[in-house]
Amino acid sequence: MTYQPSAQTFGASRREILASVTAAGLTLSFAVAPKAAAEDAGAKALNAYVRIAPDGVVTIMAKNPEIGQGIKTSLPMMIAEELDVDWKNVRIEQADNDPKTFGRQFAGGSMATPLHWDELRRVGAVARLMLINAAAQAWNCQPGECATTPGNVVHKASGKSRSYGSLALACADVATPDPKSVTLKDPKAYRIVGKPTPQYDVAKIVSGQPLFGIDVKRPGMLYATFAKAPVFGAKVAGADLDAAKAVKGVRKAFVVDGDPNGLAPPGALGTGLLPGVAVVADSWWAARKGRDKAAIRWADHPTAQQSSKGFAARAKDLAAAAPQKTTRNDGDVDAALKGAAKTVEAAYAYPFLAHAPLEPMNCTAEFKDGKLEIWAPTQNPEPGRQLCARTLGIKPEDITVHMTRCGGGFGRRLGNDYMVEAAWIAREAGAPVKLLWSREDDIQHGFYRPGGFHFFKGGVDAAGNLVAWRDHFVTYGDDKGAASSAGMAPTEFPSRFVPNYRQDVSFMALGMPTGPMRAPGSNALAWAHQSFIDELAHAAGADPLAFQLKLLGDKPTVGEAPAIYNAARMKGVLQAAGEMSGWAARGKLPKGQGLGIACYYSHLGYFAEVCHVAVSPAGEIAVKKMWVAADVGRQIVNPLGAMNQVQGATIEGLSHALYQQVTLADGHVEQSNFTDYPLIRIDKAPPVEVKFVITDYPPTGLGEPALPPALPALTNAIFAATGKRVRELPIRPETLKA
């Protein structure tokens, strides 16, 4: 394959992803059910993904977790297109975790479309060819004499026709074609791919039918809560378990010794099981009351010495000292700054963030006769299965993981700590158990988007060219490197586009866990870098859009795989965003209003965004509209789902900038619920106009790359409206007062 996953961590490592890819693509199962198994009255399985019933209804398996990104719809659309069926006759089922059959199953990194675009179309094409071959055998003709119309095989010369349903059983006697040998459709002939299609589960969601992990019920099921220390990793010093057990409905209460070092980020080889106290009861409310009565005492822990205020002070000290590491050094930055016509110096800071999906962490587990069965809303099921096996000391093949729909994930469900907690508690309880975290648990025990600090200095020459850039990046980590999702690649834009460029890094030790969040790394780096580029544009007296276009230069691409940056594609979306928003007429806006622009490349997608904002004399911010131009290649699989993804990511980015922060005090998270960790509300969410710029490149994912440019587009618009720079997030309206 020519695709390269992002180097940024999103739960599955680059090595894990590439291990699932062969020279011809993903290793997929095209096994046909044996004839004996096919001779029942039910549907016939043509391969691991496709079953066809006698009435012509086609059931397609959705291999990856559905977290709201619409992949349960778009991946089967690829199969159905090449199978040549009517979408109205398609039914979709969520596959269980089964890596032997389906390969790597995960939701992260916006990789579902790039990894499966060719392979899943071939799944459908293979099934279609099997049906053609079965019909040809029945008609004693050559397969080349046959064609398909939706749901039927036809003999072109005679006009004879057989439905897929009538041919499905006969496919047991048909050899499975080599997937590499099948001919795929010309995109001009698509009837399903490229057509706006509602998410498959919409009717069930709006009518409240059980789909999510939180909905799972099992016979004899109990409910559990699991209390962990406010200070990350602290052990249980004591608990009044008798008081907990005295609560009506409580069945068991016990201490879990766990692993104080079990805060391994998603994808790492930790146990995932922290020390804590479990309470199991007939109802969740009884379990919660028992937990409250347990009067848990926690042991001292070194992380109690850490705080957000302390990190901010330490970052300033580190910035004033020599950096611990230089990760890129092009040209002579010091000389270029000294010779620049104008220089700008600025410090940017952004906070930790919690994922806060609307469905809190939960998992249902049943341990019986040495085997474990799990129902989990996970983005990363196979690592969860391995984690449970390792922690419980059982074989992975003795664990079955059923994937439920996730009520949001944004990267949080790449880690499976809640899964291993439920498994451990179910084994101790001796009954099926549903573990359900409270909202407070969810916000105070995540894998947080790491905060960070950038100390910039840049210079422009007399012609308005960006000639020097220095960034001392102060982040979290140790001598082994950055904490999970806290790093920055040496190819971060505008690296390679500035002749004199230096990137320095210093680290601060951190006791709280961090991990990937929607557009890992990029969600913060884009804000800092694109904001400072806007500062330099104004210092040069240049139009920020023109400055960005000039900075991108004349070369179509820069760098080599896997770190190629396509400047021509970025120019294309910048120009499109300018045209969509009426950028050239921005000077006619009323006082207190402004447009800001930003662009960013991440997860294989090129995005440019313009924000229109109004700021009142009291500093109140109203985002009036966003325009987004996106280049994700030559094919939009599901335009409706794609539009939803871009709009949702853009609005989430605005929420990050306007409202959200996690602060650490005495080693624990201060925020606990939506009262002090607010999400953007519908009355504050602006209309988002989206344009897809179609280019002749392989299609890529959409779940993440629209988010990063939203933040700097907003803060750059605030500067245009007020003349005041936002260099610290979240935005504080009091600093914008006239």
C-alpha positions in Angstrom: 0.0 0.0 0.0 1.1 3.6 -0.6 -0.6 4.9 2.6 1.4 5.7 5.7 -0.3 6.0 9.1 0.4 9.1 11.1 3.5 8.9 13.2 1.4 10.3 16.1 0.2 7.7 18.6 -3.4 6.8 18.5 -3.5 3.5 20.4 -2.3 1.3 17.6 1.4 1.7 17.0 2.8 2.1 13.5 4.4 -1.3 13.9 1.0 -2.9 14.8 -0.8 -1.3 11.9 1.9 -2.2 9.3 2.0 -5.7 10.7 -1.6 -6.1 9.6 -0.8 -5.0 6.0 0.8 -7.2 3.4 2.3 -6.2 0.1 -1.2 -6.6 -1.5 -3.1 -4.9 1.4 -4.8 -6.1 4.5 -5.0 -9.8 5.1 -8.7 -10.5 4.9 -10.6 -13.8 5.2 -12.6 -14.8 2.2 -13.4 -18.3 3.6 -16.6 -19.8 2.3 -18.8 -21.8 4.7 -18.7 -25.6 4.1 -21.7 -27.0 2.1 -23.1 -28.9 5.1 -23.3 -25.7 7.1 -24.9 -23.9 4.2 -27.8 -26.2 3.7 -30.0 -24.8 6.4 -32.9 -22.5 5.8 -31.0 -19.5 6.8 -28.6 -17.1 5.0 -25.6 -18.4 3.1 -22.2 -16.9 4.0 -20.2 -16.1 0.9 -17.2 -14.9 2.9 -16.5 -13.6 6.4 -18.3 -10.3 5.5 -21.3 -11.2 3.4 -24.3 -13.4 4.0 -27.2 -13.6 1.5 -30.6 -14.9 2.5 -33.0 -16.7 0.1 -35.2 -13.5 0.0 -32.2 -11.6 -1.3 -31.5 -9.7 1.9 -27.8 -9.2 2.2 -26.1 -9.0 5.7 -22.7 -7.3 5.8 -20.5 -7.4 8.8 -19.0 -4.1 10.1 -15.5 -5.0 11.2 -14.5 -1.9 13.1 -15.8 -0.3 16.3 -18.5 2.3 15.7 -17.9 5.4 17.9 -20.2 7.8 16.1 -17.9 8.3 13.2 -20.2 6.4 10.8 -17.8 3.6 9.9 -20.5 1.0 10.6 -22.2 2.5 7.5 -19.4 3.6 5.3 -17.3 0.3 5.3 -20.3 -1.8 4.3 -21.1 0.7 1.6 -17.8 -0.1 0.0 -18.6 -3.8 0.0 -22.2 -3.3 -1.2 -21.1 -1.1 -4.1 -18.9 -3.8 -5.6 -21.3 -6.6 -4.7 -23.9 -4.7 -6.7 -26.9 -4.8 -4.4 -29.7 -2.4 -3.5 -28.8 -0.6 -0.3 -32.4 -1.0 0.8 -31.8 -4.7 0.9 -28.6 -4.5 3.1 -28.6 -5.2 6.8 -25.5 -4.5 8.9 -24.2 -6.4 11.9 -21.4 -5.4 14.2 -18.7 -8.0 14.1 -17.2 -9.4 17.3 -13.5 -9.0 17.9 -11.9 -11.6 15.7 -8.4 -10.7 14.5 -7.9 -14.1 12.7 -10.9 -13.3 10.5 -10.9 -9.5 10.3 -7.4 -8.5 11.0 -6.8 -5.3 13.1 -10.1 -3.9 14.3 -9.8 -0.4 15.8 -11.2 3.1 15.6 -8.4 5.6 15.7 -6.2 7.8 13.6 -8.8 8.3 10.9 -7.4 5.2 9.3 -10.5 3.1 8.5 -11.0 4.5 5.0 -7.3 4.5 3.9 -6.7 1.0 5.2 -9.9 -0.5 3.8 -10.8 1.4 0.6 -9.2 -1.2 -1.8 -9.6 -4.3 0.4 -13.3 -4.0 1.3 -14.2 -3.2 -2.3 -12.5 -6.4 -3.2 -14.5 -8.3 -0.6 -17.7 -7.2 -2.4 -16.2 -7.9 -5.9 -15.2 -11.4 -4.9 -18.7 -12.2 -3.6 -20.2 -10.8 -6.8 -17.9 -12.9 -9.0 -18.8 -16.0 -7.0 -22.5 -15.4 -7.7 -21.7 -14.9 -11.4 -19.8 -18.1 -11.4 -22.6 -20.0 -9.7 -25.1 -18.7 -12.3 -22.7 -19.6 -15.1 -22.5 -23.2 -13.8 -26.3 -23.4 -13.6 -26.7 -22.0 -17.2 -23.7 -24.0 -18.6 -22.2 -20.9 -20.0 -19.0 -18.8 -19.5 -18.9 -16.3 -16.6 -18.0 -13.6 -19.1 -21.5 -14.0 -20.7 -23.0 -12.9 -17.4 -23.4 -9.5 -15.7 -25.2 -8.2 -12.7 -28.0 -5.8 -12.0 -28.6 -4.9 -8.3 -29.3 -8.2 -6.5 -29.4 -10.3 -9.7 -27.2 -12.1 -12.2 -28.3 -11.9 -15.8 -27.3 -13.8 -18.9 -26.7 -11.0 -21.4 -27.6 -12.9 -24.6 -30.8 -14.6 -23.5 -31.9 -12.2 -20.8 -32.2 -15.0 -18.2 -32.0 -13.8 -14.6 -31.3 -15.3 -11.2 -31.6 -13.5 -7.9 -28.7 -13.5 -5.5 -30.9 -15.2 -3.0 -31.5 -18.2 -5.3 -27.8 -18.5 -6.1 -26.3 -18.1 -2.6 -26.4 -21.8 -1.7 -24.9 -22.8 -5.0 -21.8 -20.7 -4.1 -20.7 -23.5 -1.7 -19.5 -25.3 -4.9 -17.8 -22.3 -6.4 -14.1 -21.6 -5.9 -13.2 -18.4 -4.2 -11.5 -16.0 -6.7 -8.2 -14.4 -5.9 -9.1 -11.0 -4.5 -6.2 -9.5 -6.4 -7.6 -10.7 -9.7 -11.0 -9.1 -9.6 -11.9 -6.0 -11.6 -13.2 -3.1 -9.6 -15.9 -0.7 -10.8 -15.2 2.5 -12.5 -16.2 5.2 -10.0 -18.5 6.7 -12.6 -20.7 3.6 -12.2 -21.1 4.0 -8.4 -24.6 3.8 -7.1 -23.9 3.6 -3.4 -20.4 5.0 -2.7 -20.6 8.8 -3.0 -24.3 9.0 -2.2 -25.4 10.7 1.0 -26.5 7.8 3.3 -27.8 8.1 6.9 -26.0 6.2 9.6 -27.4 2.7 9.8 -28.4 2.8 13.5 -30.1 6.3 13.5 -33.6 4.9 13.9 -32.6 2.8 16.9 -30.6 5.6 18.5 -33.5 8.2 18.3 -36.0 5.6 19.6 -33.8 4.6 22.5 -33.3 1.0 21.5 -30.3 -0.7 23.2 -27.1 -0.4 21.2 -24.5 1.0 23.5 -22.3 -0.6 26.1 -24.3 1.1 28.8 -27.4 -0.8 27.6 -26.1 -4.3 28.0 -28.0 -6.7 30.3 -27.2 -10.3 31.2 -29.1 -12.8 33.2 -28.3 -12.5 36.9 -26.2 -9.4 36.2 -24.9 -7.3 39.1 -23.6 -3.7 39.1 -20.2 -2.5 40.2 -18.4 0.7 40.9 -14.7 1.0 41.3 -13.1 3.8 43.3 -9.5 4.9 42.5 -7.4 7.4 44.3 -7.8 11.1 43.4 -4.0 11.2 43.2 -3.0 9.0 40.2 -1.5 5.6 41.2 -1.9 6.0 45.0 -2.6 2.7 46.9 -5.5 2.0 49.3 -4.4 2.7 52.9 -7.7 1.5 54.4 -11.4 1.3 53.9 -14.5 0.5 55.9 -15.7 -2.5 53.9 -18.2 -3.5 56.5 -20.0 -0.2 56.2 -20.2 -0.6 52.5 -21.6 -4.1 52.8 -24.2 -2.9 55.2 -25.9 -0.8 52.5 -29.0 -2.6 51.3 -28.4 -4.4 48.0 -24.6 -4.5 48.2 -23.3 -8.0 47.7 -19.6 -7.6 47.9 -17.0 -4.9 48.7 -13.3 -5.6 48.4 -9.9 -3.9 47.9 -8.1 -4.4 44.6 -4.4 -4.2 45.1 -3.8 -3.5 41.5 -0.6 -2.0 40.1 0.4 1.6 41.1 2.3 1.7 37.7 -0.8 0.5 35.8 -1.2 3.9 34.2 0.2 2.7 30.9 -1.1 4.7 27.9 -3.3 3.0 25.3 -1.3 0.4 23.5 1.4 0.0 26.1 2.1 -3.2 28.1 0.8 -2.2 31.5 -1.8 -4.1 33.5 -4.4 -1.2 33.3 -5.6 -2.2 36.7 -4.9 0.5 39.4 -5.4 0.0 43.1 -8.9 0.7 44.3 -12.0 -0.4 46.0 -14.8 -2.4 44.2 -18.4 -2.5 45.4 -20.8 -4.9 43.7 -24.6 -4.7 44.2 -28.0 -5.4 42.9 -28.2 -1.9 41.4 -25.7 0.7 40.4 -27.2 3.2 42.9 -26.7 0.7 45.7 -23.1 0.1 44.6 -22.5 3.9 44.5 -24.0 4.3 48.0 -21.8 1.5 49.3 -18.8 3.1 47.8 -19.6 6.4 49.5 -19.9 4.6 52.9 -16.6 2.8 52.5 -14.6 5.9 53.8 -11.6 5.0 51.7 -8.2 6.3 52.8 -5.4 6.7 50.3 -1.7 6.3 50.8 0.7 9.2 50.1 2.0 9.4 46.6 4.7 11.6 45.0 2.3 12.9 42.3 0.6 14.9 45.1 3.4 17.4 44.7 2.4 18.3 41.2 0.1 21.1 40.0 -0.8 23.0 36.9 0.5 26.2 38.5 3.7 24.5 39.3 4.1 23.3 35.8 3.5 26.8 34.4 6.2 28.2 36.6 8.6 25.4 35.8 8.0 25.9 32.1 9.1 29.5 32.3 12.3 28.5 34.1 13.1 25.9 31.5 12.4 28.3 28.6 14.9 30.7 30.0 17.6 28.0 30.3 19.4 26.0 27.6 17.0 23.4 26.1 17.4 19.7 27.1 17.2 18.6 23.4 17.3 20.1 19.9 15.2 18.0 17.5 15.8 20.1 14.4 18.2 22.9 13.4 18.2 24.2 9.9 20.4 27.1 8.8 21.5 29.7 11.3 18.5 30.9 13.3 20.4 33.3 15.6 22.0 35.1 12.6 18.7 35.2 10.7 16.9 36.7 13.7 19.6 39.3 14.1 19.3 40.3 10.5 15.5 40.2 10.3 13.6 43.4 9.5 11.1 42.6 12.2 11.0 40.0 15.0 8.2 38.7 17.1 8.5 36.9 20.4 5.5 35.1 22.1 4.7 32.4 24.6 1.7 30.1 24.1 0.2 27.7 26.6 -2.6 25.2 26.4 -4.1 22.9 29.2 -4.7 19.3 29.7 -8.1 18.1 28.4 -10.4 15.3 29.3 -12.2 13.4 26.5 -15.6 13.5 28.3 -17.6 11.3 25.9 -21.3 11.5 26.7 -21.4 7.7 27.5 -19.1 7.3 30.5 -16.7 4.3 30.6 -18.5 1.0 31.2 -18.1 -2.7 30.5 -20.0 -5.9 31.2 -18.1 -9.0 32.0 -18.9 -12.6 32.8 -16.3 -15.0 34.1 -17.3 -18.7 34.1 -15.3 -21.9 34.1 -12.0 -20.1 33.5 -13.4 -18.2 30.5 -14.2 -14.6 30.1 -16.9 -13.0 28.0 -16.9 -9.2 27.6 -19.3 -6.6 26.1 -17.5 -3.4 25.8 -17.7 0.0 24.0 -14.1 -0.1 23.0 -12.1 1.5 20.2 -9.4 -1.1 20.5 -10.8 -4.5 21.3 -7.9 -6.8 20.7 -5.4 -5.0 22.9 -8.2 -5.0 25.5 -8.5 -8.8 25.2 -4.7 -9.2 25.6 -4.7 -6.8 28.6 -7.4 -8.8 30.3 -5.6 -12.1 29.6 -2.3 -10.7 30.9 -3.8 -9.3 34.1 -6.1 -12.2 34.9 -3.5 -14.8 34.0 -5.7 -16.6 31.4 -5.2 -17.4 27.7 -6.4 -14.8 25.2 -8.3 -17.5 23.3 -10.4 -18.0 26.4 -11.7 -14.4 26.1 -14.5 -13.3 23.9 -15.0 -9.6 23.2 -18.3 -8.3 21.9 -18.0 -4.8 20.5 -21.0 -2.5 21.3 -21.6 0.9 19.8 -19.7 3.6 21.7 -21.3 6.8 22.9 -18.3 8.8 21.8 -14.7 8.0 22.2 -12.4 10.7 20.8 -9.4 8.4 21.7 -10.4 7.7 25.3 -11.6 4.3 24.5 -8.3 3.3 22.9 -7.3 2.5 26.4 -9.1 -0.4 28.0 -8.7 0.2 31.7 -12.4 -0.1 32.3 -12.4 -3.4 30.5 -9.8 -5.0 32.7 -11.5 -3.5 35.8 -14.8 -5.1 34.9 -13.1 -8.5 34.1 -11.3 -8.5 37.5 -14.4 -7.6 39.4 -16.6 -10.1 37.6 -14.1 -12.9 38.5 -14.1 -11.9 42.1 -17.9 -11.4 42.2 -18.7 -14.8 40.7 -21.5 -13.3 38.6 -22.0 -11.2 35.5 -21.1 -7.6 36.3 -21.7 -4.3 34.7 -19.1 -1.8 35.7 -20.3 1.7 35.2 -18.2 4.8 35.9 -19.8 8.0 37.1 -19.2 11.3 35.3 -16.8 12.3 38.0 -14.9 9.0 37.5 -14.8 9.7 33.8 -13.4 13.2 34.1 -11.0 12.5 36.9 -9.5 9.2 35.7 -8.8 9.6 32.0 -5.8 9.5 29.7 -5.6 13.2 29.2 -4.7 15.3 26.2 -1.4 16.7 27.5 -0.9 20.4 28.0 2.1 22.2 26.7 4.1 25.5 26.4 5.7 27.1 23.3 8.2 29.9 23.5 8.5 31.3 20.0 10.7 33.8 18.3 10.4 34.5 14.6 11.7 37.0 12.0 10.5 38.4 8.7 12.7 40.2 6.2 11.9 43.6 4.4 10.0 41.7 1.6 7.7 40.1 4.1 9.3 36.6 3.9 9.4 34.4 7.0 13.2 33.9 7.4 13.7 32.6 11.0 11.7 30.5 13.4 12.6 29.2 16.8 10.4 27.2 19.2 11.4 26.1 22.6 8.7 23.5 23.3 8.3 22.7 27.0 6.3 19.5 27.4 5.9 16.5 29.6 8.2 13.5 29.7 11.6 12.3 30.8 15.0 11.2 29.5 13.2 8.5 27.5 11.2 11.0 25.6 7.8 12.7 25.6 4.8 11.3 27.5 2.1 9.7 25.4 0.8 12.3 22.8 3.0 15.0 24.3 5.6 15.0 21.6 6.2 17.0 18.4 7.7 15.7 15.1 10.7 17.6 13.7 8.6 18.0 10.5 5.9 20.1 12.1 4.8 22.9 9.8 6.4 25.4 9.1 9.5 23.2 9.4 11.1 22.7 5.9 9.4 25.9 4.7 11.6 28.3 6.7 15.3 28.4 5.8 16.4 29.0 9.4 14.4 26.9 11.7 15.2 25.4 15.1 13.0 23.3 17.4 14.1 22.8 21.0 12.5 20.6 23.6 12.6 20.4 27.4 10.6 18.0 29.5 8.8 18.0 32.9 8.1 14.9 34.8 4.4 14.1 35.0 2.4 11.7 37.3 -1.0 11.9 35.6 -1.6 9.7 32.6 -1.8 11.1 29.1 -2.9 9.6 25.8 -4.4 10.3 22.3 -7.3 12.6 21.9 -9.0 13.4 18.6 -6.2 14.5 16.3 -3.5 13.6 18.9 -0.8 16.3 19.2 -2.2 18.2 16.2 -5.2 19.5 18.3 -2.8 21.6 20.3 0.2 22.1 18.0 -2.0 23.6 15.2 -3.3 26.3 17.5 0.1 27.4 18.7 1.9 27.3 15.3 -0.9 28.7 13.2 -1.5 31.5 15.8 2.2 32.5 15.7 2.2 32.4 11.9 -0.7 34.9 12.0 1.3 37.1 14.3 4.2 37.1 11.9 1.9 37.9 9.0 0.7 41.0 10.8 4.2 41.9 11.7 5.1 41.7 8.0 2.1 43.9 7.2 0.7 41.1 5.0 -2.7 39.6 4.4 -2.6 36.4 6.5 -4.0 34.3 3.7 -1.5 35.6 1.2 1.3 35.1 3.8 0.4 31.5 4.2 0.3 31.0 0.4 3.7 32.6 0.0 5.1 30.6 2.9 4.1 27.4 1.1 6.3 28.3 -1.8 6.4 27.0 -5.4 7.4 23.3 -4.8 4.4 21.0 -5.0 5.7 18.7 -2.3 8.3 18.9 0.5 10.0 15.9 2.2 9.9 12.2 1.6 7.6 9.4 2.6 6.3 8.9 5.2 6.6 12.6 6.0 5.7 14.2 2.6 3.9 17.5 2.9 1.9 18.4 -0.2 2.1 22.2 -0.4 0.0 22.3 -3.6 -2.9 20.6 -1.9 -2.7 22.9 1.1 -2.7 25.9 -1.3 -5.8 24.5 -2.9 -7.8 24.3 0.4 -6.5 27.8 1.5 -7.7 29.3 -1.7 -11.1 27.5 -1.5 -11.6 28.6 2.1 -10.8 32.2 1.1 -13.3 32.1 -1.7 -16.1 30.5 0.4 -15.8 33.0 3.2 -15.5 36.2 1.2 -12.1 36.7 2.7 -11.2 39.6 0.3 -14.1 41.6 1.7 -13.3 41.1 5.4 -12.4 44.8 5.8 -16.1 45.7 5.4 -17.1 43.9 8.6 -18.6 46.0 11.4 -16.4 47.0 14.4 -15.9 44.2 16.8 -16.1 41.5 14.1 -13.3 39.8 12.2 -12.3 36.8 10.1 -9.4 34.5 11.0 -7.8 31.8 8.8 -5.8 28.8 9.6 -4.7 25.6 7.9 -3.3 22.3 8.9 -2.3 18.8 7.6 -2.9 15.8 9.8 -4.1 12.2 9.4 -3.5 12.5 5.7 -6.0 15.3 5.3 -5.4 18.9 4.2 -7.7 21.4 5.8 -8.1 25.2 5.8 -10.7 27.0 7.9 -12.1 30.5 8.2 -13.9 31.7 11.3 -16.2 34.8 11.6 -16.4 36.1 15.1 -18.0 39.0 16.9 -16.7 40.2 20.2 -18.7 42.5 22.4 -17.2 45.4 24.4 -17.7 43.1 27.5 -15.5 40.5 25.8 -18.4 38.1 25.0 -17.6 35.9 22.0 -20.1 34.9 19.4 -18.8 32.6 16.6 -21.1 33.5 13.7 -19.9 31.0 11.1 -17.1 28.6 10.1 -16.0 27.8 6.6 -14.0 24.6 6.0 -12.3 23.5 2.8 -11.1 19.9 2.9 -8.9 17.8 0.7 -9.2 14.1 1.5 -8.6 12.7 -1.9 -10.6 11.6 -4.9 -13.6 9.9 -3.3 -16.0 10.8 -0.5 -17.5 7.5 0.5 -20.5 8.9 2.3 -21.0 12.6 1.8 -23.6 12.8 4.6 -21.3 11.1 7.1 -18.3 13.1 5.8 -20.2 16.4 6.3 -21.2 15.3 9.9 -17.6 14.4 10.7 -16.2 17.7 9.5 -18.9 19.8 11.3 -18.6 17.8 14.5 -14.8 18.0 14.6 -14.9 21.8 13.9 -17.4 22.4 16.6 -15.4 20.3 19.1 -12.3 22.3 18.3 -14.2 25.5 19.1 -15.3 23.9 22.4 -11.7 23.1 23.3 -10.7 26.8 22.7 -13.7 28.4 24.4 -14.4 26.4 27.4 -12.4 23.3 28.3 -9.4 22.8 30.6 -8.3 20.2 33.2 -6.2 21.6 36.0 -4.1 19.6 38.4 -3.8 20.6 42.1 -2.0 18.5 44.7 -1.8 15.7 42.2 -5.5 15.4 41.4 -7.8 16.7 38.8 -9.9 19.6 40.1 -12.7 19.4 37.5 -15.4 16.7 38.1 -18.5 17.2 35.9 -20.0 19.4 33.2 -20.5 22.2 35.7 -16.8 22.9 35.7 -15.8 21.1 32.5 -18.4 22.5 30.1 -18.9 21.4 26.5 -20.2 23.7 23.8 -24.0 24.0 23.8 -26.1 24.0 20.7 -27.0 27.7 21.0 -23.2 28.6 20.8 -22.4 26.2 17.9 -22.2 28.1 14.6 -23.2 27.0 11.2 -20.3 25.2 9.5 -20.1 25.3 5.7 -18.0 22.5 4.2 -16.5 22.1 0.7 -14.6 19.0 -0.4 -11.8 19.8 -2.8 -11.5 16.7 -4.9 -7.9 15.8 -5.9 -6.5 12.7 -7.6 -5.1 11.1 -4.4 -6.3 8.0 -2.5 -9.2 8.7 -0.1 -8.4 9.3 3.5 -10.1 9.6 6.8 -12.1 12.5 8.2 -12.7 11.9 11.9 -9.8 14.1 13.1 -8.1 16.5 10.6 -10.9 19.0 10.6 -10.5 19.8 14.3 -6.9 21.3 14.6 -7.4 24.4 12.4 -10.6 25.4 14.1 -8.9 26.7 17.2 -6.4 29.1 15.5 -9.0 30.2 13.0 -11.1 31.3 16.0 -8.3 33.1 17.9 -6.9 34.7 14.8 -10.5 36.0 14.1 -10.6 37.4 17.7 -7.4 39.3 17.0 -8.9 40.7 13.8 -12.0 41.8 15.7 -10.2 43.2 18.8 -6.5 43.6 18.2 -5.9 41.3 21.2 -3.9 38.1 20.9 -5.1 34.9 22.6 -2.0 33.1 23.7 -3.4 30.9 26.5 -6.4 28.5 26.3 -9.2 28.3 27.1 -10.1 31.8 26.0 -10.9 34.2 28.9 -13.5 36.7 27.9 -12.4 39.2 30.6 -9.1 39.7 28.7 -11.0 40.8 25.6 -12.9 43.7 27.1 -12.7 46.9 25.1 
